[in-house]
Amino acid sequence: AIVKQRLAKQYPNQIFFCSIHLYDHSSNSRYSFYPGSGKTDDMPSNVVNIALPPMWRNETTTSFDSNATTSGRLSPPQSSVLCGRRAFRKEIMTRLIPSLRAFSPDLIMISAGFDGGRGDIGNQKLGTEFLQQGMDLNAQDYSWLTEKIRDVAKVCCNGRIVSVLEGGYGCQNRVCQSSKQKKQRSNSSSSTSS
């Protein structure tokens, strides 16, 4: 990604570069997420950094719902920090899509990493007793993003898109197990009902 940024700076009128990544740089944080490009845009070079705060930024403000003591539910985070899927979609619509549309590319190249997916170890805060997830994207979020980029491509470059899979880093066992169990239950209930 840093090479891509350098190319964008070297050829500012020919390349638009956008990186969507977690960013948690605070005085008490030692976490640095790939690509390490930070949160500052370089608009003269057509470089947009969409730096999303990790979901654990809201975990410290989550409170117990006293009205639901029997169910043990947690109330929604009381923080003003927008994070997770909602932050991802908001930033795509307010920053990426308008910037990409204004650049009006001849070709769009997507290098898609799936380490922002729920349960992927690549976006977790490691070294803590509890699992602290940084992002919670699902397949629908990636599909939605692709559709939004396809909409721009239809207008700007006759739909020309090249998409490359970078992959993710793998699932944390607890999260993967619960997802597999839900899928198995879903498959078994649909097969018994037919």
Backbone as a printed PyTorch tensor [residue, N CA C, xyz], in Angstrom:
tensor([[[  0.8200,  -1.1930,   0.0000],
         [  0.0000,   0.0000,   0.0000],
         [  0.8650,   1.2590,   0.0000]],

        [[  1.9920,   1.2160,   0.6820],
         [  2.8650,   2.3840,   0.7080],
         [  3.4020,   2.6610,  -0.6960]],

        [[  3.7320,   1.5940,  -1.4540],
         [  4.1920,   1.7570,  -2.8400],
         [  3.0980,   2.4190,  -3.6660]],

        [[  1.8540,   1.9930,  -3.4790],
         [  0.7300,   2.5820,  -4.2010],
         [  0.6080,   4.0660,  -3.8740]],

        [[  0.7990,   4.4220,  -2.6010],
         [  0.7310,   5.8200,  -2.2090],
         [  1.8400,   6.6210,  -2.8900]],

        [[  3.0250,   6.0500,  -2.9440],
         [  4.1420,   6.7430,  -3.5970],
         [  3.8650,   6.9390,  -5.0850]],

        [[  3.2870,   5.9180,  -5.7250],
         [  2.9270,   6.0590,  -7.1430],
         [  1.8890,   7.1500,  -7.3330]],

        [[  0.9170,   7.2010,  -6.4230],
         [ -0.1110,   8.2360,  -6.5210],
         [  0.5130,   9.6210,  -6.3800]],

        [[  1.4900,   9.7550,  -5.5040],
         [  2.1560,  11.0480,  -5.3320],
         [  3.0150,  11.3830,  -6.5550]],

        [[  3.6050,  10.3530,  -7.1650],
         [  4.4600,  10.5620,  -8.3160],
         [  3.6460,  10.9260,  -9.5670]],

        [[  2.4400,  10.3520,  -9.6680],
         [  1.5620,  10.5950, -10.8150],
         [  0.1940,  11.0680, -10.3230]],

        [[  0.1230,  12.2560,  -9.7370],
         [ -1.1100,  12.6910,  -9.0690],
         [ -2.3300,  12.8280,  -9.9700]],

        [[ -2.1460,  13.0690, -11.2310],
         [ -3.2990,  13.2190, -12.1080],
         [ -3.7140,  11.9090, -12.7620]],

        [[ -2.9560,  10.8430, -12.5240],
         [ -3.2230,   9.5730, -13.1940],
         [ -3.6800,   8.4680, -12.2480]],

        [[ -3.3940,   8.5900, -10.9570],
         [ -3.7300,   7.5330, -10.0010],
         [ -4.4850,   8.1150,  -8.8220]],

        [[ -5.5690,   7.4410,  -8.4590],
         [ -6.3050,   7.7360,  -7.2350],
         [ -6.0970,   6.5470,  -6.3240]],

        [[ -5.7290,   6.7960,  -5.0700],
         [ -5.4880,   5.7040,  -4.1220],
         [ -6.3130,   5.9260,  -2.8680]],

        [[ -7.0220,   4.8750,  -2.4370],
         [ -7.7940,   4.9300,  -1.1950],
         [ -7.4710,   3.7030,  -0.3720]],

        [[ -7.1830,   3.9120,   0.8900],
         [ -6.9640,   2.8080,   1.8200],
         [ -8.0100,   2.8920,   2.9170]],

        [[ -8.6780,   1.7700,   3.1660],
         [ -9.6650,   1.6810,   4.2440],
         [ -9.0490,   0.7590,   5.2870]],

        [[ -8.7770,   1.2820,   6.4700],
         [ -8.0590,   0.4950,   7.4670],
         [ -8.4180,   0.9580,   8.8840]],

        [[ -8.1250,   0.0820,   9.8480],
         [ -8.2900,   0.4680,  11.2460],
         [ -7.1920,   1.4480,  11.6180]],

        [[ -7.5260,   2.3380,  12.5240],
         [ -6.5380,   3.2980,  13.0100],
         [ -6.8260,   3.5410,  14.4760]],

        [[ -5.8580,   3.2190,  15.3230],
         [ -6.0170,   3.4020,  16.7620],
         [ -4.7130,   3.9500,  17.3260]],

        [[ -4.4570,   5.1850,  17.0230],
         [ -3.2270,   5.8040,  17.5000],
         [ -3.5790,   6.7800,  18.6050]],

        [[ -3.3650,   6.3310,  19.8230],
         [ -3.6090,   7.2050,  20.9630],
         [ -2.4250,   7.0720,  21.9140]],

        [[ -2.3830,   7.8990,  22.9000],
         [ -1.2370,   7.9170,  23.8070],
         [ -1.0670,   6.5970,  24.5500]],

        [[ -2.1490,   5.8580,  24.7660],
         [ -2.0330,   4.5940,  25.4950],
         [ -2.1500,   3.3730,  24.5860]],

        [[ -2.1110,   3.5650,  23.2950],
         [ -2.2480,   2.4430,  22.3650],
         [ -0.9240,   2.1570,  21.6730]],

        [[ -0.6130,   0.8820,  21.5570],
         [  0.6010,   0.4880,  20.8520],
         [  0.2550,  -0.2880,  19.5790]],

        [[ -0.9970,  -0.1990,  19.1420],
         [ -1.4530,  -0.9510,  17.9900],
         [ -1.3110,  -0.1420,  16.7150]],

        [[ -0.6750,  -0.7400,  15.7460],
         [ -0.5350,  -0.1160,  14.4390],
         [ -1.0440,  -1.1160,  13.4140]],

        [[ -1.9530,  -0.6910,  12.5830],
         [ -2.5560,  -1.5890,  11.6160],
         [ -1.9920,  -1.3280,  10.2320]],

        [[ -1.8860,  -2.3990,   9.4480],
         [ -1.4430,  -2.2920,   8.0720],
         [ -2.4390,  -1.4140,   7.3130]],

        [[ -2.0470,  -0.5380,   6.4800],
         [ -0.7280,  -0.3560,   5.8830],
         [  0.1520,   0.6590,   6.5980]],

        [[ -0.2830,   1.1610,   7.7440],
         [  0.5260,   2.1280,   8.4680],
         [  0.5110,   3.5090,   7.8430]],

        [[ -0.4820,   3.7740,   7.0040],
         [ -0.5320,   5.0620,   6.3050],
         [ -1.2330,   6.1410,   7.1130]],

        [[ -1.7330,   5.7750,   8.2830],
         [ -2.3260,   6.7780,   9.1520],
         [ -3.7070,   7.2180,   8.7390]],

        [[ -4.0430,   8.4250,   9.1650],
         [ -5.3980,   8.9040,   8.8890],
         [ -5.4410,  10.1790,   8.0600]],

        [[ -4.2920,  10.6920,   7.6620],
         [ -4.2500,  11.9450,   6.9210],
         [ -4.3680,  11.7100,   5.4250]],

        [[ -5.2670,  12.4430,   4.7780],
         [ -5.4000,  12.4020,   3.3250],
         [ -4.3230,  13.2790,   2.6900]],

        [[ -4.0190,  12.9900,   1.4500],
         [ -3.1330,  13.8360,   0.6460],
         [ -3.8860,  14.1190,  -0.6480]],

        [[ -4.8260,  15.0290,  -0.5750],
         [ -5.7140,  15.2880,  -1.7040],
         [ -5.0050,  15.7960,  -2.9540]],

        [[ -3.9390,  16.6270,  -2.8560],
         [ -3.2520,  17.0170,  -4.0980],
         [ -2.6910,  15.8170,  -4.8650]],

        [[ -2.3960,  14.7180,  -4.1320],
         [ -1.8940,  13.4980,  -4.7800],
         [ -2.9880,  12.4600,  -4.9750]],

        [[ -4.2460,  12.8100,  -4.6850],
         [ -5.3840,  11.8870,  -4.8030],
         [ -5.2390,  10.6620,  -3.9100]],

        [[ -4.7850,  10.8770,  -2.6820],
         [ -4.6570,   9.8010,  -1.7040],
         [ -5.6720,  10.0590,  -0.5910]],

        [[ -6.5680,   9.0920,  -0.3920],
         [ -7.5800,   9.1760,   0.6560],
         [ -7.3510,   8.0250,   1.6290]],

        [[ -7.1550,   8.3590,   2.8890],
         [ -7.0080,   7.3560,   3.9450],
         [ -8.2770,   7.3500,   4.7770]],

        [[ -9.0170,   6.2660,   4.7080],
         [-10.2100,   6.1170,   5.5350],
         [ -9.7950,   5.2910,   6.7480]],

        [[ -9.5190,   6.0070,   7.8130],
         [ -9.0220,   5.3990,   9.0440],
         [-10.1910,   5.1950,   9.9960]],

        [[-10.5720,   3.9500,  10.1970],
         [-11.7250,   3.6260,  11.0330],
         [-11.2930,   3.2980,  12.4570]],

        [[-12.0050,   3.8320,  13.4550],
         [-11.6660,   3.4760,  14.8320],
         [-12.1020,   2.0440,  15.1280]],

        [[-11.3110,   1.3010,  15.8770],
         [-11.7060,  -0.0760,  16.2050],
         [-12.9130,  -0.0950,  17.1430]],

        [[-13.6470,  -1.1910,  17.0830],
         [-14.8570,  -1.3110,  17.8960],
         [-14.5640,  -1.2820,  19.3840]],

        [[-13.3600,  -1.6600,  19.8070],
         [-13.0820,  -1.6400,  21.2360],
         [-13.0510,  -0.2160,  21.7860]],

        [[-13.0450,   0.7850,  20.9430],
         [-13.1460,   2.1670,  21.4050],
         [-14.4870,   2.3860,  22.1010]],

        [[-15.5220,   1.6570,  21.7010],
         [-16.8380,   1.7830,  22.3220],
         [-17.0440,   0.8120,  23.4740]],

        [[-16.2190,  -0.2040,  23.5830],
         [-16.4440,  -1.2190,  24.6220],
         [-16.3470,  -0.6560,  26.0210]],

        [[-15.5060,   0.3280,  26.2230],
         [-15.3520,   0.8870,  27.5590],
         [-16.5700,   1.6800,  27.9930]],

        [[-17.4160,   2.0610,  27.0580],
         [-18.5860,   2.8570,  27.4060],
         [-19.8790,   2.0550,  27.3430]],

        [[-19.7860,   0.7510,  27.0570],
         [-20.9830,  -0.0750,  27.0290],
         [-21.4480,  -0.3070,  28.4630]],

        [[-22.7120,  -0.1130,  28.7220],
         [-23.2050,  -0.2550,  30.0820],
         [-24.2880,  -1.3290,  30.1470]],

        [[-24.5060,  -1.8580,  31.3390],
         [-25.5160,  -2.8760,  31.5370],
         [-26.8860,  -2.2220,  31.5400]],

        [[-27.8330,  -2.8320,  30.8470],
         [-29.1940,  -2.3200,  30.7570],
         [-29.9530,  -2.7450,  32.0110]],

        [[-30.1580,  -1.8180,  32.9330],
         [-30.8070,  -2.1630,  34.2000],
         [-32.2700,  -2.5430,  34.0150]],

        [[-32.8860,  -2.1480,  32.9210],
         [-34.2800,  -2.5130,  32.6560],
         [-34.4110,  -3.9450,  32.1500]],

        [[-33.2870,  -4.5670,  31.8260],
         [-33.3370,  -5.9210,  31.2810],
         [-32.5040,  -6.8640,  32.1380]],

        [[-32.6410,  -6.7570,  33.4590],
         [-31.7980,  -7.5520,  34.3460],
         [-32.0220,  -9.0430,  34.1710]],

        [[-33.2150,  -9.4600,  33.8340],
         [-33.4530, -10.8910,  33.6720],
         [-32.8310, -11.4340,  32.3920]],

        [[-32.7800, -10.6170,  31.3640],
         [-32.1990, -11.1050,  30.1100],
         [-30.6990, -10.8810,  30.0570]],

        [[-30.1810,  -9.9980,  30.9050],
         [-28.7480,  -9.7380,  30.9270],
         [-28.2390,  -9.0270,  29.6850]],

        [[-29.0930,  -8.2600,  29.0360],
         [-28.6900,  -7.5610,  27.8080],
         [-27.7810,  -6.3840,  28.1230]],

        [[-26.9480,  -6.0560,  27.1570],
         [-26.1410,  -4.8520,  27.2680],
         [-26.8030,  -3.7650,  26.4480]],

        [[-26.7450,  -2.5530,  26.9680],
         [-27.2950,  -1.4430,  26.1950],
         [-26.2910,  -1.0500,  25.1190]],

        [[-26.7360,  -0.3690,  24.0660],
         [-25.8140,   0.0550,  23.0160],
         [-24.7440,   0.9740,  23.5870]],

        [[-23.5870,   1.0240,  22.9540],
         [-22.5270,   1.9060,  23.4270],
         [-23.0160,   3.3500,  23.5280]],

        [[-22.5670,   4.0360,  24.5600],
         [-22.9830,   5.4150,  24.7900],
         [-21.9180,   6.3980,  24.2990]],

        [[-21.1080,   5.9890,  23.3770],
         [-20.0180,   6.8150,  22.8850],
         [-20.4300,   7.5310,  21.6050]],

        [[-19.7470,   8.6340,  21.3390],
         [-20.0010,   9.3520,  20.0940],
         [-19.1230,   8.8160,  18.9640]],

        [[-18.2750,   7.8420,  19.2610],
         [-17.3890,   7.2710,  18.2490],
         [-18.1790,   6.2680,  17.4100]],

        [[-18.2920,   6.5470,  16.1270],
         [-18.9510,   5.6320,  15.2070],
         [-17.9040,   4.6350,  14.7390]],

        [[-18.2010,   3.3580,  14.8640],
         [-17.2160,   2.3470,  14.4760],
         [-17.9350,   1.1260,  13.9040]],

        [[-17.1450,   0.1420,  13.4730],
         [-17.7150,  -1.0860,  12.9230],
         [-18.3720,  -0.8720,  11.5710]],

        [[-19.3620,  -1.7030,  11.2850],
         [-20.0520,  -1.6940,   9.9920],
         [-20.6580,  -0.3310,   9.6650]],

        [[-21.2420,   0.3150,  10.6560],
         [-21.8850,   1.6140,  10.4130],
         [-20.8660,   2.6550,   9.9980]],

        [[-19.7170,   2.6830,  10.6580],
         [-18.6610,   3.6370,  10.2900],
         [-18.1300,   3.3310,   8.9020]],

        [[-17.9460,   2.0420,   8.6060],
         [-17.4510,   1.6080,   7.3000],
         [-18.3650,   2.1290,   6.1940]],

        [[-19.6590,   1.8660,   6.3100],
         [-20.6080,   2.2800,   5.2680],
         [-20.7140,   3.8030,   5.1640]],

        [[-20.6950,   4.4750,   6.2820],
         [-20.7670,   5.9450,   6.2640],
         [-19.5530,   6.5220,   5.5400]],

        [[-18.3610,   6.0320,   5.8440],
         [-17.1450,   6.5620,   5.2220],
         [-17.0930,   6.2380,   3.7280]],

        [[-17.5940,   5.0920,   3.3420],
         [-17.6370,   4.7450,   1.9170],
         [-18.5180,   5.7580,   1.1810]],

        [[-19.6900,   6.0370,   1.7390],
         [-20.6380,   6.9250,   1.0620],
         [-20.2330,   8.3950,   1.1120]],

        [[-19.5820,   8.8280,   2.1890],
         [-19.2610,  10.2480,   2.3110],
         [-17.8560,  10.5980,   1.8300]],

        [[-16.9660,   9.6070,   1.7270],
         [-15.5890,   9.9260,   1.3370],
         [-15.1260,   9.1960,   0.0880]],

        [[-15.2120,   7.8620,   0.0760],
         [-14.6790,   7.1130,  -1.0670],
         [-15.4660,   7.3930,  -2.3440]],

        [[-16.7590,   7.1650,  -2.3160],
         [-17.5620,   7.2730,  -3.5400],
         [-17.5020,   8.6830,  -4.1470]],

        [[-17.6920,   9.7520,  -3.3720],
         [-17.5840,  11.0750,  -3.9890],
         [-16.1790,  11.3760,  -4.5400]],

        [[-15.1330,  10.9480,  -3.8220],
         [-13.7660,  11.1960,  -4.2890],
         [-13.4630,  10.4130,  -5.5550]],

        [[-13.8760,   9.1640,  -5.5810],
         [-13.6510,   8.3200,  -6.7560],
         [-14.4240,   8.8590,  -7.9550]],

        [[-15.6470,   9.2620,  -7.7290],
         [-16.4840,   9.8170,  -8.8020],
         [-15.8790,  11.1120,  -9.3480]],

        [[-15.3530,  11.9540,  -8.4620],
         [-14.7350,  13.2160,  -8.8890],
         [-13.4600,  12.9690,  -9.6790]],

        [[-12.7260,  11.9170,  -9.3260],
         [-11.4980,  11.5890, -10.0520],
         [-11.8190,  11.0630, -11.4450]],

        [[-12.9340,  10.3820, -11.5900],
         [-13.4120,   9.8450, -12.8660],
         [-12.3700,   8.9450, -13.5510]],

        [[-12.1240,   7.7840, -12.9620],
         [-11.0720,   6.9080, -13.4880],
         [-11.4310,   6.2550, -14.8250]],

        [[-10.3880,   5.8190, -15.5430],
         [-10.5630,   5.0400, -16.7770],
         [-10.6730,   3.5560, -16.4650]],

        [[-10.1680,   3.1660, -15.3100],
         [-10.1630,   1.7780, -14.8400],
         [-10.1050,   1.8080, -13.3270]],

        [[-10.8510,   0.9170, -12.6880],
         [-10.8060,   0.8100, -11.2240],
         [-10.1860,  -0.5330, -10.8690]],

        [[ -9.1750,  -0.4730, -10.0080],
         [ -8.5300,  -1.6940,  -9.5200],
         [ -8.7880,  -1.7960,  -8.0230]],

        [[ -9.3350,  -2.9300,  -7.6190],
         [ -9.6510,  -3.1680,  -6.2100],
         [ -8.7220,  -4.2550,  -5.6970]],

        [[ -8.0380,  -3.9650,  -4.6180],
         [ -7.2380,  -4.9710,  -3.9310],
         [ -7.9230,  -5.1850,  -2.5880]],

        [[ -8.7450,  -6.2150,  -2.5250],
         [ -9.6500,  -6.3920,  -1.3840],
         [ -9.0890,  -7.3610,  -0.3500]],

        [[ -8.8750,  -6.8520,   0.8400],
         [ -8.5110,  -7.6860,   1.9760],
         [ -9.7580,  -7.9350,   2.8030]],

        [[ -9.8890,  -9.1330,   3.3030],
         [-11.0730,  -9.4790,   4.0880],
         [-10.7600,  -9.5940,   5.5770]],

        [[ -9.6570,  -8.9770,   5.9910],
         [ -9.2960,  -9.0060,   7.3990],
         [-10.1820,  -8.0900,   8.2440]],

        [[-11.0700,  -7.3160,   7.6170],
         [-12.0360,  -6.5160,   8.3640],
         [-13.2790,  -7.3070,   8.7260]],

        [[-13.3100,  -8.5670,   8.3190],
         [-14.4710,  -9.4050,   8.5880],
         [-14.5920,  -9.7830,  10.0530]],

        [[-15.8180,  -9.9540,  10.4880],
         [-16.0810, -10.3510,  11.8740],
         [-15.3560, -11.6600,  12.1730]],

        [[-14.6020, -11.6620,  13.2250],
         [-13.9060, -12.8660,  13.6570],
         [-12.4980, -13.0070,  13.1150]],

        [[-12.1140, -12.1940,  12.1390],
         [-10.7710, -12.3210,  11.5770],
         [ -9.7470, -11.8220,  12.5890]],

        [[ -8.7210, -12.6170,  12.7820],
         [ -7.7080, -12.2900,  13.7750],
         [ -6.9050, -11.0440,  13.3950]],

        [[ -6.9360, -10.6690,  12.1290],
         [ -6.1960,  -9.5080,  11.6650],
         [ -6.7070,  -8.1730,  12.1750]],

        [[ -7.9060,  -8.1360,  12.7460],
         [ -8.4170,  -6.8660,  13.2650],
         [ -8.7590,  -6.9580,  14.7470]],

        [[ -8.1210,  -7.8870,  15.4470],
         [ -8.3900,  -8.0510,  16.8640],
         [ -7.2620,  -7.4780,  17.7030]],

        [[ -7.6220,  -7.0720,  18.8860],
         [ -6.6410,  -6.5880,  19.8530],
         [ -6.1390,  -7.8130,  20.6000]],

        [[ -4.8990,  -8.1470,  20.3750],
         [ -4.3290,  -9.3420,  20.9670],
         [ -3.6790,  -9.0310,  22.3090]],

        [[ -3.4700, -10.0720,  23.0930],
         [ -2.8040,  -9.9060,  24.3730],
         [ -3.7280,  -9.4750,  25.4910]],

        [[ -5.0300,  -9.6150,  25.2820],
         [ -5.9950,  -9.2810,  26.3250],
         [ -6.7590, -10.5500,  26.6810]],

        [[ -7.3450, -10.5420,  27.8570],
         [ -8.0800, -11.7180,  28.3240],
         [ -9.3200, -11.9990,  27.4790]],

        [[ -9.9820, -10.9440,  27.0330],
         [-11.2060, -11.0830,  26.2620],
         [-10.9530, -10.7400,  24.7980]],

        [[-11.7330, -11.3620,  23.9350],
         [-11.6660, -11.0670,  22.5030],
         [-12.1340,  -9.6370,  22.2760]],

        [[-11.2780,  -8.8230,  21.6720],
         [-11.6450,  -7.4540,  21.3610],
         [-11.5500,  -7.2680,  19.8580]],

        [[-12.7120,  -7.2640,  19.2320],
         [-12.8270,  -7.1900,  17.7870],
         [-12.7000,  -5.7440,  17.3280]],

        [[-11.9290,  -5.5270,  16.2470],
         [-11.7680,  -4.1820,  15.7050],
         [-12.8320,  -3.8360,  14.6810]],

        [[-13.2400,  -4.8180,  13.8610],
         [-14.2610,  -4.6150,  12.8340],
         [-15.2100,  -5.7990,  12.8380]],

        [[-16.3710,  -5.6020,  12.2390],
         [-17.3950,  -6.6520,  12.2340],
         [-18.0820,  -6.7750,  10.8790]],

        [[-17.3190,  -6.5720,   9.8060],
         [-17.9270,  -6.6370,   8.4710],
         [-18.3820,  -8.0580,   8.1490]],

        [[-19.4170,  -8.1600,   7.3190],
         [-19.8870,  -9.4710,   6.8800],
         [-19.9390,  -9.4870,   5.3480]],

        [[-20.3580, -10.5890,   4.7850],
         [-20.3800, -10.7400,   3.3320],
         [-21.2510,  -9.6770,   2.6610]],

        [[-22.3560,  -9.3020,   3.3040],
         [-23.2350,  -8.2820,   2.7300],
         [-22.5330,  -6.9300,   2.6310]],

        [[-21.6560,  -6.6170,   3.5910],
         [-20.9250,  -5.3470,   3.5480],
         [-19.9650,  -5.3130,   2.3630]],

        [[-19.2620,  -6.4080,   2.1290],
         [-18.3330,  -6.4710,   0.9980],
         [-19.0920,  -6.4210,  -0.3360]],

        [[-20.2240,  -7.0830,  -0.3880],
         [-21.0560,  -7.0580,  -1.5900],
         [-21.5770,  -5.6420,  -1.8450]],

        [[-22.0520,  -4.9870,  -0.7870],
         [-22.5520,  -3.6170,  -0.8840],
         [-21.4560,  -2.6860,  -1.4060]],

        [[-20.2430,  -2.8000,  -0.8610],
         [-19.1260,  -1.9660,  -1.3100],
         [-18.8380,  -2.1930,  -2.7950]],

        [[-18.8260,  -3.4540,  -3.2150],
         [-18.5750,  -3.7730,  -4.6190],
         [-19.6370,  -3.1400,  -5.5140]],

        [[-20.8910,  -3.2020,  -5.1020],
         [-21.9730,  -2.5880,  -5.8830],
         [-21.7940,  -1.0790,  -5.9960]],

        [[-21.3970,  -0.4360,  -4.9120],
         [-21.1940,   1.0200,  -4.9360],
         [-20.0600,   1.3820,  -5.8940]],

        [[-18.9890,   0.6050,  -5.8770],
         [-17.8700,   0.8660,  -6.7900],
         [-18.2850,   0.5580,  -8.2280]],

        [[-19.0770,  -0.5010,  -8.4280],
         [-19.5730,  -0.8160,  -9.7750],
         [-20.4320,   0.3130, -10.3240]],

        [[-21.2100,   0.9500,  -9.4540],
         [-22.0300,   2.0760,  -9.8910],
         [-21.1570,   3.2150, -10.4260]],

        [[-20.0590,   3.4910,  -9.7540],
         [-19.1270,   4.5260, -10.2220],
         [-18.4930,   4.0860, -11.5410]],

        [[-18.0820,   2.8160, -11.6090],
         [-17.4350,   2.3020, -12.8250],
         [-18.3610,   2.3880, -14.0400]],

        [[-19.6430,   2.1530, -13.8560],
         [-20.5970,   2.2440, -14.9670],
         [-20.6430,   3.6520, -15.5460]],

        [[-20.5150,   4.6500, -14.6950],
         [-20.5860,   6.0420, -15.1220],
         [-19.2500,   6.5270, -15.6960]],

        [[-18.1520,   6.1420, -15.0530],
         [-16.8350,   6.7130, -15.3900],
         [-16.0260,   5.9230, -16.4130]],

        [[-16.1120,   4.6060, -16.3550],
         [-15.1520,   3.8230, -17.1580],
         [-15.7780,   2.5950, -17.8130]],

        [[-17.0020,   2.7440, -18.2620],
         [-17.6950,   1.6480, -18.9490],
         [-17.6760,   0.3410, -18.1650]],

        [[-17.7080,   0.4470, -16.8340],
         [-17.7670,  -0.7390, -15.9850],
         [-16.4680,  -1.4880, -15.8170]],

        [[-15.3550,  -0.9150, -16.2570],
         [-14.0700,  -1.6250, -16.1820],
         [-13.5460,  -1.6570, -14.7430]],

        [[-13.4950,  -2.8760, -14.1950],
         [-12.9900,  -3.1020, -12.8320],
         [-12.1190,  -4.3460, -12.8470]],

        [[-10.9930,  -4.2740, -12.1620],
         [-10.1540,  -5.4410, -11.9010],
         [-10.1490,  -5.6090, -10.3910]],

        [[-10.5070,  -6.7800,  -9.9170],
         [-10.5650,  -7.0220,  -8.4800],
         [ -9.6420,  -8.1780,  -8.1160]],

        [[ -8.8020,  -7.9360,  -7.1130],
         [ -7.8290,  -8.9370,  -6.6630],
         [ -8.0980,  -9.2390,  -5.1960]],

        [[ -8.0830, -10.4960,  -4.8490],
         [ -8.3070, -10.9220,  -3.4760],
         [ -6.9900, -10.9350,  -2.7060]],

        [[ -6.9400, -10.2060,  -1.6050],
         [ -5.7880, -10.2560,  -0.7080],
         [ -6.0010, -11.3130,   0.3640]],

        [[ -7.2350, -11.5130,   0.7600],
         [ -7.5440, -12.4930,   1.7890],
         [ -7.6220, -11.8730,   3.1640]],

        [[ -7.7620, -12.7230,   4.1640],
         [ -7.7680, -12.3290,   5.5690],
         [ -6.6990, -13.1340,   6.2810]],

        [[ -6.6850, -13.0570,   7.5880],
         [ -5.6490, -13.7450,   8.3620],
         [ -6.1590, -14.9960,   9.0570]],

        [[ -7.4520, -15.2320,   9.0030],
         [ -8.0260, -16.4100,   9.6470],
         [ -8.8850, -16.0260,  10.8290]],

        [[ -9.7380, -16.9500,  11.2120],
         [-10.6950, -16.6770,  12.2850],
         [-10.1720, -17.1060,  13.6430]],

        [[-10.6230, -16.3870,  14.6450],
         [-10.4150, -16.7790,  16.0330],
         [-11.3570, -17.9560,  16.2610]],

        [[-10.8850, -19.0220,  16.8900],
         [-11.6810, -20.2490,  17.0250],
         [-13.0660, -20.0210,  17.6030]],

        [[-13.1850, -19.2190,  18.6620],
         [-14.4930, -19.0190,  19.2960],
         [-15.5030, -18.4240,  18.3290]],

        [[-15.0950, -17.4570,  17.5440],
         [-16.0090, -16.8010,  16.6090],
         [-16.3380, -17.7380,  15.4590]],

        [[-15.3340, -18.4230,  14.9160],
         [-15.5690, -19.3450,  13.7980],
         [-16.4720, -20.4880,  14.2150]],

        [[-16.2580, -21.0180,  15.4040],
         [-17.0690, -22.1310,  15.8860],
         [-18.5330, -21.7280,  15.9740]],

        [[-18.8120, -20.5450,  16.5510],
         [-20.2150, -20.1400,  16.6760],
         [-20.8320, -19.9050,  15.2990]],

        [[-20.0630, -19.3860,  14.3460],
         [-20.5880, -19.1860,  12.9920],
         [-20.8670, -20.5210,  12.3180]],

        [[-19.9660, -21.4970,  12.4860],
         [-20.1690, -22.8200,  11.8940],
         [-21.3920, -23.5060,  12.5030]],

        [[-21.5460, -23.3670,  13.8360],
         [-22.6870, -23.9960,  14.4930],
         [-23.9950, -23.3850,  13.9930]],

        [[-24.0360, -22.0720,  13.8410],
         [-25.2470, -21.4190,  13.3330],
         [-25.5550, -21.9020,  11.9270]],

        [[-24.5270, -22.0250,  11.0840],
         [-24.7130, -22.4730,   9.7110],
         [-25.2220, -23.9130,   9.6880]],

        [[-24.6400, -24.7730,  10.5520],
         [-25.0770, -26.1670,  10.6090],
         [-26.5300, -26.2580,  11.0520]],

        [[-26.8980, -25.4530,  12.0720],
         [-28.2970, -25.4640,  12.5360],
         [-29.2210, -25.0000,  11.4220]],

        [[-28.8060, -23.9700,  10.7000],
         [-29.6140, -23.4490,   9.6040],
         [-29.7790, -24.4870,   8.5030]],

        [[-28.6860, -25.1500,   8.1410],
         [-28.7470, -26.1640,   7.0970],
         [-29.5960, -27.3660,   7.5230]],

        [[-29.4630, -27.7810,   8.7900],
         [-30.2230, -28.9430,   9.2350],
         [-31.7050, -28.6180,   9.3370]],

        [[-32.0510, -27.3880,   9.7490],
         [-33.4750, -27.0430,   9.8360],
         [-34.0960, -26.8940,   8.4640]],

        [[-33.3260, -26.4090,   7.4750],
         [-33.8920, -26.2770,   6.1370],
         [-34.0170, -27.6300,   5.4660]],

        [[-33.1360, -28.5710,   5.7740],
         [-33.2250, -29.8890,   5.1450],
         [-34.3410, -30.7210,   5.7820]],

        [[-34.6440, -30.4920,   7.0720],
         [-35.7190, -31.2550,   7.7010],
         [-37.0810, -30.7040,   7.3380]],

        [[-37.1260, -29.4080,   6.9650],
         [-38.4290, -28.8290,   6.6220],
         [-38.8390, -29.0940,   5.1920]],

        [[-37.9290, -29.6750,   4.3680],
         [-38.3090, -29.9190,   2.9700],
         [-38.8530, -31.2900,   2.7430]]])
